[in-house]
Amino acid sequence: MPIEDLARSNVVTATEETAVSELAQTMADETIGSVVIVNDETPVGIVTDRDLALRCVAEEGDTSDLTAENVMTEDLETVQQDAGFFEAVDLMSETGIRRLPVTDDAGGLAGILTSDDLTTLLADEQQGLSKVIEAQRPPYDE
């Protein structure tokens, strides 16, 4: 199954100049754990709720002058939208990331794939398989 069928297309983005306080408010308002940082629709970084906690509050204390550029993860891992499910899962596993921006052929942001979304998808598939098994097994003795 191609990633473009699994990824969320409504990605919340910001620029490198966006204030950390605005990023935090956006995450709270949108009930999300990350904001992808873009430069002309090309993903250049990501800021997660963990980045805000560790790189801002724990290290800096005063966040009034900090922007996305100061706290974002810059060595951003991405996956092409025509990549397969297993390729994306392998990349996430090998790099220890939970959020994977998806790019189109031109390198523009096309979506995002999260470990939470994958876990939900796998749970739904397991539930479907479980119904098949239940329908085919003999009833329990009462």
Steps between C-alpha positions, in 0.01 A plus 500: 500500500653835400560758769285755318198284591595501871646844566300793628493774239398782737844571648541794734800705389694809600811685390838518669414850625190384692526572874522201731201628696294502179611143420394385846164674469443347156572152636255559785230642272534226239554218752816386323851409610702659222523778246693453177726794419495592133684730265286562190301178563819293533538339843823613667437399861252392760415623849339252735341544839806319638730755332309779673532330838866402472656764276301797625386456855771266631798657321404862442248596766413834337338425164388850408764547227504142367367405158445171322849528353650489852326179609406303188651170400686591183622162376148420395415151382234491228346235280369527144122469467536201265710307753351189652372441850794281601757749370349773717475276806861386455617861475307599812636200690862547390505871583282488812251758377125509555407756235602472137427778251396373156626678190390512138725456196606866515597477869196691619308400810217262408405363842618350825504147634506446876560195713161565665331479160686177419410346834133583446511359147658175619250469785211544254648233271544263797138555599387414147706180502363411840142516364594258221649256751198527731261428213688184402572336835265269679307639797630449852333238718289659766 
